[in-house]
């Protein structure tokens, strides 16, 4: 291997790392606000008055037959 080949190879590694950093940064900018809004919405919404309301069975619908 020549010295120029080793230098060129080091440049490729740096470029790959910078692409990965840019990709992670862009993904964080997209998904961090969405995750934050979901956390805030679940933290500040009023809780049900009685526990188990969401799990209560709905009345059965009449059959069509």
Protein Blocks (a to p, Z undefined) as FASTA:
>chain_A
ZZklmmmmmmmmmmmmmmmmmmmmmmmmmmmmmmmmmmmmmmmpccdfbghklmpccddd
ddfZZ
